[in-house]
Amino acid sequence: MNIQAEKLEIMKMILETDNPSILESIKRLFTRESSKDFWAELPQEQKDEILIGLQEIDNGDTVNYDDFMKPHKK
């Protein structure tokens, strides 16, 4: 069976069911597939920079936003 025929068969089963738990299970499968963790997609270099930034925050090594922006405003 080719992929299109398989999809049609699955669609037919979905349309014919009145079982909410089956529909919820299918919905969860697609939701889980589409909501991948962004962290896993980041390159290691970016992960390292984020972790360093979080450590700096934990250590209180931060700068006020307005103070940071003053030299950059014209």
PQR file of N, CA, C, O and H, with PARSE charges and radii, in Angstrom:
ATOM      1  N   MET A   1       0.842  -1.177   0.000 -0.4000 1.5000
ATOM      2  CA  MET A   1       0.000   0.000   0.000 -0.0000 2.0000
ATOM      3  C   MET A   1       0.887   1.241   0.000  0.5500 1.7000
ATOM      4  O   MET A   1       1.830   1.331   0.787 -0.5500 1.4000
ATOM      5  N   ASN A   2       0.588   2.205  -0.886 -0.4000 1.5000
ATOM      6  CA  ASN A   2       1.403   3.422  -0.925 -0.0000 2.0000
ATOM      7  C   ASN A   2       0.964   4.405   0.156  0.5500 1.7000
ATOM      8  O   ASN A   2      -0.056   4.207   0.816 -0.5500 1.4000
ATOM      9  H   ASN A   2      -0.178   2.132  -1.525  0.4000 1.0000
ATOM     10  N   ILE A   3       1.737   5.450   0.324 -0.4000 1.5000
ATOM     11  CA  ILE A   3       1.507   6.404   1.410 -0.0000 2.0000
ATOM     12  C   ILE A   3       0.158   7.107   1.288  0.5500 1.7000
ATOM     13  O   ILE A   3      -0.514   7.324   2.297 -0.5500 1.4000
ATOM     14  H   ILE A   3       2.565   5.612  -0.213  0.4000 1.0000
ATOM     15  N   GLN A   4      -0.244   7.462   0.088 -0.4000 1.5000
ATOM     16  CA  GLN A   4      -1.532   8.143  -0.098 -0.0000 2.0000
ATOM     17  C   GLN A   4      -2.696   7.224   0.268  0.5500 1.7000
ATOM     18  O   GLN A   4      -3.658   7.658   0.901 -0.5500 1.4000
ATOM     19  H   GLN A   4       0.301   7.285  -0.732  0.4000 1.0000
ATOM     20  N   ALA A   5      -2.611   5.975  -0.125 -0.4000 1.5000
ATOM     21  CA  ALA A   5      -3.662   5.013   0.218 -0.0000 2.0000
ATOM     22  C   ALA A   5      -3.706   4.800   1.729  0.5500 1.7000
ATOM     23  O   ALA A   5      -4.779   4.663   2.317 -0.5500 1.4000
ATOM     24  H   ALA A   5      -1.829   5.622  -0.640  0.4000 1.0000
ATOM     25  N   GLU A   6      -2.544   4.773   2.339 -0.4000 1.5000
ATOM     26  CA  GLU A   6      -2.456   4.619   3.796 -0.0000 2.0000
ATOM     27  C   GLU A   6      -3.121   5.801   4.502  0.5500 1.7000
ATOM     28  O   GLU A   6      -3.874   5.618   5.458 -0.5500 1.4000
ATOM     29  H   GLU A   6      -1.672   4.884   1.861  0.4000 1.0000
ATOM     30  N   LYS A   7      -2.836   7.009   4.025 -0.4000 1.5000
ATOM     31  CA  LYS A   7      -3.456   8.206   4.599 -0.0000 2.0000
ATOM     32  C   LYS A   7      -4.971   8.160   4.468  0.5500 1.7000
ATOM     33  O   LYS A   7      -5.694   8.472   5.415 -0.5500 1.4000
ATOM     34  H   LYS A   7      -2.224   7.157   3.248  0.4000 1.0000
ATOM     35  N   LEU A   8      -5.443   7.774   3.303 -0.4000 1.5000
ATOM     36  CA  LEU A   8      -6.888   7.694   3.087 -0.0000 2.0000
ATOM     37  C   LEU A   8      -7.534   6.665   4.010  0.5500 1.7000
ATOM     38  O   LEU A   8      -8.625   6.892   4.532 -0.5500 1.4000
ATOM     39  H   LEU A   8      -4.856   7.521   2.534  0.4000 1.0000
ATOM     40  N   GLU A   9      -6.870   5.553   4.207 -0.4000 1.5000
ATOM     41  CA  GLU A   9      -7.393   4.516   5.095 -0.0000 2.0000
ATOM     42  C   GLU A   9      -7.484   5.034   6.535  0.5500 1.7000
ATOM     43  O   GLU A   9      -8.473   4.797   7.228 -0.5500 1.4000
ATOM     44  H   GLU A   9      -5.983   5.369   3.783  0.4000 1.0000
ATOM     45  N   ILE A  10      -6.455   5.733   6.968 -0.4000 1.5000
ATOM     46  CA  ILE A  10      -6.448   6.305   8.320 -0.0000 2.0000
ATOM     47  C   ILE A  10      -7.540   7.364   8.452  0.5500 1.7000
ATOM     48  O   ILE A  10      -8.245   7.403   9.460 -0.5500 1.4000
ATOM     49  H   ILE A  10      -5.651   5.925   6.405  0.4000 1.0000
ATOM     50  N   MET A  11      -7.684   8.219   7.446 -0.4000 1.5000
ATOM     51  CA  MET A  11      -8.732   9.241   7.469 -0.0000 2.0000
ATOM     52  C   MET A  11     -10.116   8.596   7.570  0.5500 1.7000
ATOM     53  O   MET A  11     -10.979   9.080   8.302 -0.5500 1.4000
ATOM     54  H   MET A  11      -7.111   8.187   6.627  0.4000 1.0000
ATOM     55  N   LYS A  12     -10.316   7.528   6.849 -0.4000 1.5000
ATOM     56  CA  LYS A  12     -11.596   6.820   6.871 -0.0000 2.0000
ATOM     57  C   LYS A  12     -11.876   6.289   8.280  0.5500 1.7000
ATOM     58  O   LYS A  12     -12.995   6.400   8.781 -0.5500 1.4000
ATOM     59  H   LYS A  12      -9.614   7.135   6.254  0.4000 1.0000
ATOM     60  N   MET A  13     -10.857   5.715   8.908 -0.4000 1.5000
ATOM     61  CA  MET A  13     -11.028   5.192  10.270 -0.0000 2.0000
ATOM     62  C   MET A  13     -11.343   6.328  11.249  0.5500 1.7000
ATOM     63  O   MET A  13     -12.184   6.174  12.134 -0.5500 1.4000
ATOM     64  H   MET A  13      -9.948   5.625   8.501  0.4000 1.0000
ATOM     65  N   ILE A  14     -10.671   7.457  11.085 -0.4000 1.5000
ATOM     66  CA  ILE A  14     -10.919   8.604  11.961 -0.0000 2.0000
ATOM     67  C   ILE A  14     -12.344   9.106  11.789  0.5500 1.7000
ATOM     68  O   ILE A  14     -13.041   9.362  12.771 -0.5500 1.4000
ATOM     69  H   ILE A  14      -9.988   7.582  10.365  0.4000 1.0000
ATOM     70  N   LEU A  15     -12.771   9.246  10.557 -0.4000 1.5000
ATOM     71  CA  LEU A  15     -14.122   9.741  10.293 -0.0000 2.0000
ATOM     72  C   LEU A  15     -15.210   8.803  10.797  0.5500 1.7000
ATOM     73  O   LEU A  15     -16.298   9.250  11.159 -0.5500 1.4000
ATOM     74  H   LEU A  15     -12.205   9.038   9.759  0.4000 1.0000
ATOM     75  N   GLU A  16     -14.927   7.521  10.822 -0.4000 1.5000
ATOM     76  CA  GLU A  16     -15.933   6.539  11.232 -0.0000 2.0000
ATOM     77  C   GLU A  16     -15.990   6.316  12.735  0.5500 1.7000
ATOM     78  O   GLU A  16     -16.953   5.725  13.224 -0.5500 1.4000
ATOM     79  H   GLU A  16     -14.043   7.157  10.528  0.4000 1.0000
ATOM     80  N   THR A  17     -14.982   6.774  13.487 -0.4000 1.5000
ATOM     81  CA  THR A  17     -14.985   6.519  14.923 -0.0000 2.0000
ATOM     82  C   THR A  17     -15.759   7.597  15.685  0.5500 1.7000
ATOM     83  O   THR A  17     -15.758   8.769  15.308 -0.5500 1.4000
ATOM     84  H   THR A  17     -14.200   7.254  13.089  0.4000 1.0000
ATOM     85  N   ASP A  18     -16.407   7.178  16.744 -0.4000 1.5000
ATOM     86  CA  ASP A  18     -17.062   8.098  17.664 -0.0000 2.0000
ATOM     87  C   ASP A  18     -16.419   7.999  19.045  0.5500 1.7000
ATOM     88  O   ASP A  18     -16.964   8.495  20.031 -0.5500 1.4000
ATOM     89  H   ASP A  18     -16.408   6.226  17.050  0.4000 1.0000
ATOM     90  N   ASN A  19     -15.275   7.365  19.101 -0.4000 1.5000
ATOM     91  CA  ASN A  19     -14.583   7.161  20.361 -0.0000 2.0000
ATOM     92  C   ASN A  19     -13.675   8.358  20.646  0.5500 1.7000
ATOM     93  O   ASN A  19     -12.650   8.525  19.986 -0.5500 1.4000
ATOM     94  H   ASN A  19     -14.833   6.963  18.300  0.4000 1.0000
ATOM     95  N   PRO A  20     -14.045   9.199  21.628 -0.5600 1.5000
ATOM     96  CA  PRO A  20     -13.243  10.395  21.915  0.2800 2.0000
ATOM     97  C   PRO A  20     -11.814  10.076  22.352  0.5500 1.7000
ATOM     98  O   PRO A  20     -10.902  10.853  22.069 -0.5500 1.4000
ATOM     99  N   SER A  21     -11.602   8.963  23.028 -0.4000 1.5000
ATOM    100  CA  SER A  21     -10.241   8.655  23.483 -0.0000 2.0000
ATOM    101  C   SER A  21      -9.319   8.326  22.309  0.5500 1.7000
ATOM    102  O   SER A  21      -8.132   8.650  22.347 -0.5500 1.4000
ATOM    103  H   SER A  21     -12.343   8.332  23.258  0.4000 1.0000
ATOM    104  N   ILE A  22      -9.845   7.696  21.285 -0.4000 1.5000
ATOM    105  CA  ILE A  22      -9.042   7.427  20.082 -0.0000 2.0000
ATOM    106  C   ILE A  22      -8.678   8.740  19.405  0.5500 1.7000
ATOM    107  O   ILE A  22      -7.531   8.945  19.009 -0.5500 1.4000
ATOM    108  H   ILE A  22     -10.809   7.433  21.254  0.4000 1.0000
ATOM    109  N   LEU A  23      -9.661   9.629  19.274 -0.4000 1.5000
ATOM    110  CA  LEU A  23      -9.404  10.914  18.636 -0.0000 2.0000
ATOM    111  C   LEU A  23      -8.398  11.743  19.443  0.5500 1.7000
ATOM    112  O   LEU A  23      -7.528  12.398  18.871 -0.5500 1.4000
ATOM    113  H   LEU A  23     -10.593   9.462  19.596  0.4000 1.0000
ATOM    114  N   GLU A  24      -8.523  11.710  20.771 -0.4000 1.5000
ATOM    115  CA  GLU A  24      -7.576  12.438  21.621 -0.0000 2.0000
ATOM    116  C   GLU A  24      -6.175  11.856  21.496  0.5500 1.7000
ATOM    117  O   GLU A  24      -5.193  12.599  21.484 -0.5500 1.4000
ATOM    118  H   GLU A  24      -9.230  11.178  21.236  0.4000 1.0000
ATOM    119  N   SER A  25      -6.076  10.552  21.403 -0.4000 1.5000
ATOM    120  CA  SER A  25      -4.767   9.917  21.237 -0.0000 2.0000
ATOM    121  C   SER A  25      -4.103  10.326  19.923  0.5500 1.7000
ATOM    122  O   SER A  25      -2.904  10.602  19.879 -0.5500 1.4000
ATOM    123  H   SER A  25      -6.873   9.949  21.412  0.4000 1.0000
ATOM    124  N   ILE A  26      -4.883  10.358  18.880 -0.4000 1.5000
ATOM    125  CA  ILE A  26      -4.358  10.786  17.575 -0.0000 2.0000
ATOM    126  C   ILE A  26      -3.924  12.245  17.638  0.5500 1.7000
ATOM    127  O   ILE A  26      -2.871  12.612  17.118 -0.5500 1.4000
ATOM    128  H   ILE A  26      -5.857  10.134  18.916  0.4000 1.0000
ATOM    129  N   LYS A  27      -4.734  13.059  18.270 -0.4000 1.5000
ATOM    130  CA  LYS A  27      -4.414  14.487  18.408 -0.0000 2.0000
ATOM    131  C   LYS A  27      -3.109  14.671  19.183  0.5500 1.7000
ATOM    132  O   LYS A  27      -2.273  15.495  18.812 -0.5500 1.4000
ATOM    133  H   LYS A  27      -5.590  12.761  18.692  0.4000 1.0000
ATOM    134  N   ARG A  28      -2.939  13.902  20.261 -0.4000 1.5000
ATOM    135  CA  ARG A  28      -1.700  13.988  21.049 -0.0000 2.0000
ATOM    136  C   ARG A  28      -0.482  13.582  20.234  0.5500 1.7000
ATOM    137  O   ARG A  28       0.586  14.178  20.376 -0.5500 1.4000
ATOM    138  H   ARG A  28      -3.618  13.234  20.563  0.4000 1.0000
ATOM    139  N   LEU A  29      -0.629  12.590  19.395 -0.4000 1.5000
ATOM    140  CA  LEU A  29       0.485  12.170  18.535 -0.0000 2.0000
ATOM    141  C   LEU A  29       0.956  13.319  17.654  0.5500 1.7000
ATOM    142  O   LEU A  29       2.155  13.574  17.543 -0.5500 1.4000
ATOM    143  H   LEU A  29      -1.496  12.106  19.279  0.4000 1.0000
ATOM    144  N   PHE A  30       0.016  14.004  17.036 -0.4000 1.5000
ATOM    145  CA  PHE A  30       0.379  15.114  16.160 -0.0000 2.0000
ATOM    146  C   PHE A  30       0.891  16.313  16.941  0.5500 1.7000
ATOM    147  O   PHE A  30       1.804  17.003  16.486 -0.5500 1.4000
ATOM    148  H   PHE A  30      -0.958  13.797  17.127  0.4000 1.0000
ATOM    149  N   THR A  31       0.321  16.568  18.100 -0.4000 1.5000
ATOM    150  CA  THR A  31       0.777  17.686  18.923 -0.0000 2.0000
ATOM    151  C   THR A  31       2.197  17.454  19.398  0.5500 1.7000
ATOM    152  O   THR A  31       3.026  18.362  19.351 -0.5500 1.4000
ATOM    153  H   THR A  31      -0.421  16.007  18.470  0.4000 1.0000
ATOM    154  N   ARG A  32       2.480  16.255  19.852 -0.4000 1.5000
ATOM    155  CA  ARG A  32       3.822  15.917  20.306 -0.0000 2.0000
ATOM    156  C   ARG A  32       4.826  16.056  19.165  0.5500 1.7000
ATOM    157  O   ARG A  32       5.944  16.529  19.373 -0.5500 1.4000
ATOM    158  H   ARG A  32       1.806  15.517  19.891  0.4000 1.0000
ATOM    159  N   GLU A  33       4.435  15.653  17.980 -0.4000 1.5000
ATOM    160  CA  GLU A  33       5.308  15.725  16.809 -0.0000 2.0000
ATOM    161  C   GLU A  33       5.647  17.166  16.468  0.5500 1.7000
ATOM    162  O   GLU A  33       6.780  17.467  16.092 -0.5500 1.4000
ATOM    163  H   GLU A  33       3.527  15.269  17.812  0.4000 1.0000
ATOM    164  N   SER A  34       4.659  18.069  16.598 -0.4000 1.5000
ATOM    165  CA  SER A  34       4.873  19.447  16.176 -0.0000 2.0000
ATOM    166  C   SER A  34       5.484  20.312  17.260  0.5500 1.7000
ATOM    167  O   SER A  34       5.938  21.418  16.968 -0.5500 1.4000
ATOM    168  H   SER A  34       3.738  17.824  16.903  0.4000 1.0000
ATOM    169  N   SER A  35       5.511  19.852  18.489 -0.4000 1.5000
ATOM    170  CA  SER A  35       6.043  20.680  19.564 -0.0000 2.0000
ATOM    171  C   SER A  35       7.392  20.154  20.043  0.5500 1.7000
ATOM    172  O   SER A  35       7.552  19.801  21.211 -0.5500 1.4000
ATOM    173  H   SER A  35       5.142  18.954  18.726  0.4000 1.0000
ATOM    174  N   LYS A  36       8.329  20.107  19.156 -0.4000 1.5000
ATOM    175  CA  LYS A  36       9.668  19.641  19.504 -0.0000 2.0000
ATOM    176  C   LYS A  36      10.339  20.674  20.400  0.5500 1.7000
ATOM    177  O   LYS A  36      10.093  21.875  20.281 -0.5500 1.4000
ATOM    178  H   LYS A  36       8.198  20.393  18.207  0.4000 1.0000
ATOM    179  N   ASP A  37      11.167  20.200  21.277 -0.4000 1.5000
ATOM    180  CA  ASP A  37      11.885  21.063  22.197 -0.0000 2.0000
ATOM    181  C   ASP A  37      12.930  21.867  21.429  0.5500 1.7000
ATOM    182  O   ASP A  37      13.813  21.306  20.780 -0.5500 1.4000
ATOM    183  H   ASP A  37      11.367  19.225  21.374  0.4000 1.0000
ATOM    184  N   PHE A  38      12.810  23.196  21.515 -0.4000 1.5000
ATOM    185  CA  PHE A  38      13.737  24.048  20.768 -0.0000 2.0000
ATOM    186  C   PHE A  38      15.179  23.840  21.220  0.5500 1.7000
ATOM    187  O   PHE A  38      16.108  24.006  20.429 -0.5500 1.4000
ATOM    188  H   PHE A  38      12.093  23.652  22.041  0.4000 1.0000
ATOM    189  N   TRP A  39      15.370  23.478  22.485 -0.4000 1.5000
ATOM    190  CA  TRP A  39      16.723  23.303  23.027 -0.0000 2.0000
ATOM    191  C   TRP A  39      17.496  22.243  22.243  0.5500 1.7000
ATOM    192  O   TRP A  39      18.692  22.389  21.990 -0.5500 1.4000
ATOM    193  H   TRP A  39      14.615  23.343  23.128  0.4000 1.0000
ATOM    194  N   ALA A  40      16.800  21.186  21.867 -0.4000 1.5000
ATOM    195  CA  ALA A  40      17.449  20.103  21.129 -0.0000 2.0000
ATOM    196  C   ALA A  40      17.878  20.545  19.738  0.5500 1.7000
ATOM    197  O   ALA A  40      18.769  19.942  19.139 -0.5500 1.4000
ATOM    198  H   ALA A  40      15.828  21.068  22.072  0.4000 1.0000
ATOM    199  N   GLU A  41      17.252  21.590  19.223 -0.4000 1.5000
ATOM    200  CA  GLU A  41      17.562  22.066  17.879 -0.0000 2.0000
ATOM    201  C   GLU A  41      18.706  23.084  17.855  0.5500 1.7000
ATOM    202  O   GLU A  41      19.243  23.385  16.789 -0.5500 1.4000
ATOM    203  H   GLU A  41      16.528  22.080  19.709  0.4000 1.0000
ATOM    204  N   LEU A  42      19.082  23.613  19.022 -0.4000 1.5000
ATOM    205  CA  LEU A  42      20.128  24.637  19.069 -0.0000 2.0000
ATOM    206  C   LEU A  42      21.515  24.029  18.909  0.5500 1.7000
ATOM    207  O   LEU A  42      21.772  22.921  19.380 -0.5500 1.4000
ATOM    208  H   LEU A  42      18.646  23.368  19.888  0.4000 1.0000
ATOM    209  N   PRO A  43      22.412  24.761  18.239 -0.5600 1.5000
ATOM    210  CA  PRO A  43      23.809  24.308  18.183  0.2800 2.0000
ATOM    211  C   PRO A  43      24.432  24.390  19.586  0.5500 1.7000
ATOM    212  O   PRO A  43      24.003  25.201  20.406 -0.5500 1.4000
ATOM    213  N   GLN A  44      25.413  23.574  19.853 -0.4000 1.5000
ATOM    214  CA  GLN A  44      26.041  23.527  21.173 -0.0000 2.0000
ATOM    215  C   GLN A  44      26.599  24.886  21.587  0.5500 1.7000
ATOM    216  O   GLN A  44      26.543  25.244  22.763 -0.5500 1.4000
ATOM    217  H   GLN A  44      25.761  22.915  19.186  0.4000 1.0000
ATOM    218  N   GLU A  45      27.133  25.641  20.638 -0.4000 1.5000
ATOM    219  CA  GLU A  45      27.691  26.962  20.947 -0.0000 2.0000
ATOM    220  C   GLU A  45      26.620  27.878  21.547  0.5500 1.7000
ATOM    221  O   GLU A  45      26.894  28.591  22.512 -0.5500 1.4000
ATOM    222  H   GLU A  45      27.179  25.351  19.683  0.4000 1.0000
ATOM    223  N   GLN A  46      25.421  27.867  20.994 -0.4000 1.5000
ATOM    224  CA  GLN A  46      24.339  28.696  21.523 -0.0000 2.0000
ATOM    225  C   GLN A  46      23.880  28.191  22.894  0.5500 1.7000
ATOM    226  O   GLN A  46      23.586  28.986  23.786 -0.5500 1.4000
ATOM    227  H   GLN A  46      25.199  27.287  20.210  0.4000 1.0000
ATOM    228  N   LYS A  47      23.823  26.882  23.053 -0.4000 1.5000
ATOM    229  CA  LYS A  47      23.460  26.325  24.355 -0.0000 2.0000
ATOM    230  C   LYS A  47      24.453  26.785  25.419  0.5500 1.7000
ATOM    231  O   LYS A  47      24.056  27.178  26.516 -0.5500 1.4000
ATOM    232  H   LYS A  47      24.063  26.236  22.328  0.4000 1.0000
ATOM    233  N   ASP A  48      25.741  26.737  25.094 -0.4000 1.5000
ATOM    234  CA  ASP A  48      26.785  27.143  26.038 -0.0000 2.0000
ATOM    235  C   ASP A  48      26.626  28.611  26.417  0.5500 1.7000
ATOM    236  O   ASP A  48      26.755  28.965  27.589 -0.5500 1.4000
ATOM    237  H   ASP A  48      26.064  26.418  24.203  0.4000 1.0000
ATOM    238  N   GLU A  49      26.344  29.478  25.424 -0.4000 1.5000
ATOM    239  CA  GLU A  49      26.174  30.904  25.696 -0.0000 2.0000
ATOM    240  C   GLU A  49      24.962  31.159  26.588  0.5500 1.7000
ATOM    241  O   GLU A  49      25.019  31.999  27.486 -0.5500 1.4000
ATOM    242  H   GLU A  49      26.240  29.190  24.472  0.4000 1.0000
ATOM    243  N   ILE A  50      23.887  30.452  26.350 -0.4000 1.5000
ATOM    244  CA  ILE A  50      22.690  30.600  27.174 -0.0000 2.0000
ATOM    245  C   ILE A  50      22.977  30.156  28.606  0.5500 1.7000
ATOM    246  O   ILE A  50      22.588  30.832  29.558 -0.5500 1.4000
ATOM    247  H   ILE A  50      23.841  29.769  25.620  0.4000 1.0000
ATOM    248  N   LEU A  51      23.655  29.026  28.758 -0.4000 1.5000
ATOM    249  CA  LEU A  51      23.982  28.534  30.095 -0.0000 2.0000
ATOM    250  C   LEU A  51      24.892  29.503  30.848  0.5500 1.7000
ATOM    251  O   LEU A  51      24.741  29.697  32.054 -0.5500 1.4000
ATOM    252  H   LEU A  51      23.972  28.477  27.984  0.4000 1.0000
ATOM    253  N   ILE A  52      25.836  30.107  30.130 -0.4000 1.5000
ATOM    254  CA  ILE A  52      26.709  31.111  30.750 -0.0000 2.0000
ATOM    255  C   ILE A  52      25.874  32.303  31.205  0.5500 1.7000
ATOM    256  O   ILE A  52      26.064  32.808  32.312 -0.5500 1.4000
ATOM    257  H   ILE A  52      25.959  29.949  29.150  0.4000 1.0000
ATOM    258  N   GLY A  53      24.948  32.757  30.356 -0.4000 1.5000
ATOM    259  CA  GLY A  53      24.074  33.880  30.708 -0.0000 2.0000
ATOM    260  C   GLY A  53      23.220  33.574  31.929  0.5500 1.7000
ATOM    261  O   GLY A  53      23.049  34.431  32.796 -0.5500 1.4000
ATOM    262  H   GLY A  53      24.794  32.346  29.457  0.4000 1.0000
ATOM    263  N   LEU A  54      22.688  32.375  32.005 -0.4000 1.5000
ATOM    264  CA  LEU A  54      21.882  31.990  33.166 -0.0000 2.0000
ATOM    265  C   LEU A  54      22.730  31.958  34.434  0.5500 1.7000
ATOM    266  O   LEU A  54      22.269  32.345  35.508 -0.5500 1.4000
ATOM    267  H   LEU A  54      22.827  31.679  31.300  0.4000 1.0000
ATOM    268  N   GLN A  55      23.966  31.497  34.301 -0.4000 1.5000
ATOM    269  CA  GLN A  55      24.874  31.477  35.449 -0.0000 2.0000
ATOM    270  C   GLN A  55      25.186  32.903  35.909  0.5500 1.7000
ATOM    271  O   GLN A  55      25.255  33.168  37.109 -0.5500 1.4000
ATOM    272  H   GLN A  55      24.340  31.183  33.428  0.4000 1.0000
ATOM    273  N   GLU A  56      25.376  33.825  34.951 -0.4000 1.5000
ATOM    274  CA  GLU A  56      25.631  35.220  35.300 -0.0000 2.0000
ATOM    275  C   GLU A  56      24.439  35.821  36.045  0.5500 1.7000
ATOM    276  O   GLU A  56      24.622  36.572  37.003 -0.5500 1.4000
ATOM    277  H   GLU A  56      25.321  33.610  33.976  0.4000 1.0000
ATOM    278  N   ILE A  57      23.238  35.498  35.615 -0.4000 1.5000
ATOM    279  CA  ILE A  57      22.035  35.980  36.296 -0.0000 2.0000
ATOM    280  C   ILE A  57      21.991  35.430  37.712  0.5500 1.7000
ATOM    281  O   ILE A  57      21.719  36.166  38.661 -0.5500 1.4000
ATOM    282  H   ILE A  57      23.090  34.888  34.837  0.4000 1.0000
ATOM    283  N   ASP A  58      22.259  34.138  37.857 -0.4000 1.5000
ATOM    284  CA  ASP A  58      22.264  33.522  39.189 -0.0000 2.0000
ATOM    285  C   ASP A  58      23.279  34.182  40.111  0.5500 1.7000
ATOM    286  O   ASP A  58      23.053  34.285  41.316 -0.5500 1.4000
ATOM    287  H   ASP A  58      22.480  33.540  37.087  0.4000 1.0000
ATOM    288  N   ASN A  59      24.396  34.630  39.545 -0.4000 1.5000
ATOM    289  CA  ASN A  59      25.457  35.278  40.326 -0.0000 2.0000
ATOM    290  C   ASN A  59      25.188  36.764  40.556  0.5500 1.7000
ATOM    291  O   ASN A  59      25.974  37.435  41.224 -0.5500 1.4000
ATOM    292  H   ASN A  59      24.579  34.546  38.565  0.4000 1.0000
ATOM    293  N   GLY A  60      24.092  37.283  40.014 -0.4000 1.5000
ATOM    294  CA  GLY A  60      23.769  38.703  40.166 -0.0000 2.0000
ATOM    295  C   GLY A  60      24.584  39.600  39.261  0.5500 1.7000
ATOM    296  O   GLY A  60      24.620  40.814  39.461 -0.5500 1.4000
ATOM    297  H   GLY A  60      23.454  36.738  39.471  0.4000 1.0000
ATOM    298  N   ASP A  61      25.226  39.033  38.286 -0.4000 1.5000
ATOM    299  CA  ASP A  61      26.083  39.780  37.357 -0.0000 2.0000
ATOM    300  C   ASP A  61      25.239  40.280  36.185  0.5500 1.7000
ATOM    301  O   ASP A  61      25.354  39.788  35.063 -0.5500 1.4000
ATOM    302  H   ASP A  61      25.197  38.047  38.123  0.4000 1.0000
ATOM    303  N   THR A  62      24.380  41.279  36.472 -0.4000 1.5000
ATOM    304  CA  THR A  62      23.481  41.814  35.450 -0.0000 2.0000
ATOM    305  C   THR A  62      23.628  43.318  35.365  0.5500 1.7000
ATOM    306  O   THR A  62      24.232  43.946  36.234 -0.5500 1.4000
ATOM    307  H   THR A  62      24.286  41.680  37.383  0.4000 1.0000
ATOM    308  N   VAL A  63      23.066  43.894  34.303 -0.4000 1.5000
ATOM    309  CA  VAL A  63      23.094  45.335  34.081 -0.0000 2.0000
ATOM    310  C   VAL A  63      21.661  45.791  33.837  0.5500 1.7000
ATOM    311  O   VAL A  63      20.897  45.111  33.152 -0.5500 1.4000
ATOM    312  H   VAL A  63      22.576  43.384  33.597  0.4000 1.0000
ATOM    313  N   ASN A  64      21.298  46.936  34.395 -0.4000 1.5000
ATOM    314  CA  ASN A  64      19.987  47.517  34.165 -0.0000 2.0000
ATOM    315  C   ASN A  64      19.827  47.827  32.684  0.5500 1.7000
ATOM    316  O   ASN A  64      20.751  48.342  32.055 -0.5500 1.4000
ATOM    317  H   ASN A  64      21.919  47.488  34.951  0.4000 1.0000
ATOM    318  N   TYR A  65      18.664  47.520  32.122 -0.4000 1.5000
ATOM    319  CA  TYR A  65      18.412  47.710  30.690 -0.0000 2.0000
ATOM    320  C   TYR A  65      18.628  49.163  30.257  0.5500 1.7000
ATOM    321  O   TYR A  65      19.289  49.415  29.250 -0.5500 1.4000
ATOM    322  H   TYR A  65      17.913  47.102  32.633  0.4000 1.0000
ATOM    323  N   ASP A  66      18.076  50.117  31.009 -0.4000 1.5000
ATOM    324  CA  ASP A  66      18.211  51.534  30.637 -0.0000 2.0000
ATOM    325  C   ASP A  66      19.669  51.980  30.653  0.5500 1.7000
ATOM    326  O   ASP A  66      20.101  52.731  29.778 -0.5500 1.4000
ATOM    327  H   ASP A  66      17.538  49.913  31.827  0.4000 1.0000
ATOM    328  N   ASP A  67      20.433  51.516  31.651 -0.4000 1.5000
ATOM    329  CA  ASP A  67      21.857  51.841  31.710 -0.0000 2.0000
ATOM    330  C   ASP A  67      22.609  51.250  30.522  0.5500 1.7000
ATOM    331  O   ASP A  67      23.513  51.880  29.975 -0.5500 1.4000
ATOM    332  H   ASP A  67      20.082  50.906  32.361  0.4000 1.0000
ATOM    333  N   PHE A  68      22.239  50.067  30.137 -0.4000 1.5000
ATOM    334  CA  PHE A  68      22.867  49.419  28.985 -0.0000 2.0000
ATOM    335  C   PHE A  68      22.574  50.180  27.694  0.5500 1.7000
ATOM    336  O   PHE A  68      23.454  50.324  26.846 -0.5500 1.4000
ATOM    337  H   PHE A  68      21.504  49.554  30.581  0.4000 1.0000
ATOM    338  N   MET A  69      21.355  50.663  27.542 -0.4000 1.5000
ATOM    339  CA  MET A  69      20.929  51.311  26.309 -0.0000 2.0000
ATOM    340  C   MET A  69      21.420  52.738  26.142  0.5500 1.7000
ATOM    341  O   MET A  69      21.513  53.222  25.015 -0.5500 1.4000
ATOM    342  H   MET A  69      20.639  50.547  28.231  0.4000 1.0000
ATOM    343  N   LYS A  70      21.741  53.435  27.247 -0.4000 1.5000
ATOM    344  CA  LYS A  70      22.156  54.843  27.182 -0.0000 2.0000
ATOM    345  C   LYS A  70      23.247  55.111  26.140  0.5500 1.7000
ATOM    346  O   LYS A  70      23.079  56.020  25.327 -0.5500 1.4000
ATOM    347  H   LYS A  70      21.665  53.041  28.163  0.4000 1.0000
ATOM    348  N   PRO A  71      24.340  54.374  26.124 -0.5600 1.5000
ATOM    349  CA  PRO A  71      25.374  54.666  25.137  0.2800 2.0000
ATOM    350  C   PRO A  71      24.969  54.362  23.686  0.5500 1.7000
ATOM    351  O   PRO A  71      25.597  54.843  22.743 -0.5500 1.4000
ATOM    352  N   HIS A  72      23.929  53.570  23.528 -0.4000 1.5000
ATOM    353  CA  HIS A  72      23.517  53.160  22.173 -0.0000 2.0000
ATOM    354  C   HIS A  72      22.438  54.044  21.583  0.5500 1.7000
ATOM    355  O   HIS A  72      22.126  53.947  20.397 -0.5500 1.4000
ATOM    356  H   HIS A  72      23.419  53.179  24.294  0.4000 1.0000
ATOM    357  N   LYS A  73      21.864  54.912  22.416 -0.4000 1.5000
ATOM    358  CA  LYS A  73      20.820  55.820  21.922 -0.0000 2.0000
ATOM    359  C   LYS A  73      21.465  57.102  21.418  0.5500 1.7000
ATOM    360  O   LYS A  73      22.453  57.585  21.971 -0.5500 1.4000
ATOM    361  H   LYS A  73      22.117  54.991  23.381  0.4000 1.0000
ATOM    362  N   LYS A  74      20.888  57.629  20.366 -0.4000 1.5000
ATOM    363  CA  LYS A  74      21.437  58.855  19.779 -0.0000 2.0000
ATOM    364  C   LYS A  74      20.680  60.054  20.255  0.5500 1.7000
ATOM    365  O   LYS A  74      20.997  61.179  19.868 -0.5500 1.4000
ATOM    366  H   LYS A  74      20.086  57.236  19.916  0.4000 1.0000
TER
END
